[in-house]
């Protein structure tokens, strides 16, 4: 059975008003569609969403981060990924737009909350990552895509980010019966990765080693560099 970390119900009650406040700003600036059924709608734009729907929270996942990937490729191929990741103290929340009349149910944005601050909202974005995560969730939920061991035990799913490569994946860990302790080998399912990480494009479950090898000989994305001093 696949599951995510429990989200405290009392924290959800305090998070929803925060999301609603940010959501209003995103609707007013045109980043997300209005729930007003009378709002203008561009029928010629196939990427736009019809007004008159409603927003709901979808799946949520505790977030972890993988740093120094290029080092791990050379030194950590014999280790399970859970021993290499760092907790971020953040939780990812899918935000879905639903239109009952049109039978529309689409992930359009995501929010992030601070676990160490009673789930205080810290980020909210309307990007393609929300849709790609929903596609990954749908794929993993299909019984034909799951190995037999998924049905025989509890497997925890967390969101793994690899910032220096702009990649996201699900880290899937087998949990010891009745505990919060992970045991055995983990699986990894890639949600999104740059096209040039060619070995991470297929929809399939990977071992920790297979996942790390996908970065072999690939340079991380370079960010801002210090200016060159001129004499």
HELIX and SHEET records of a PDB file:
HELIX    1   1 UNK A    9  UNK A   28  1                                  20    
HELIX    2   2 UNK A   69  UNK A   75  1                                   7    
HELIX    3   3 UNK A   81  UNK A   83  5                                   3    
HELIX    4   4 UNK A  115  UNK A  117  5                                   3    
HELIX    5   5 UNK A  128  UNK A  141  1                                  14    
HELIX    6   6 UNK A  143  UNK A  145  5                                   3    
HELIX    7   7 UNK A  149  UNK A  152  1                                   4    
HELIX    8   8 UNK A  163  UNK A  165  5                                   3    
HELIX    9   9 UNK A  198  UNK A  200  5                                   3    
HELIX   10  10 UNK A  208  UNK A  213  1                                   6    
SHEET    1   A 6 UNK A   2  UNK A   3  0                                        
SHEET    2   A 6 UNK A 155  UNK A 162  1                                        
SHEET    3   A 6 UNK A  54  UNK A  65  1                                        
SHEET    4   A 6 UNK A  86  UNK A  99 -1                                        
SHEET    5   A 6 UNK A 104  UNK A 114 -1                                        
SHEET    6   A 6 UNK A 120  UNK A 125 -1                                        
SHEET    1   B 4 UNK A   2  UNK A   3  0                                        
SHEET    2   B 4 UNK A 155  UNK A 162  1                                        
SHEET    3   B 4 UNK A 167  UNK A 175 -1                                        
SHEET    4   B 4 UNK A 182  UNK A 192 -1                                        
END                                                                             
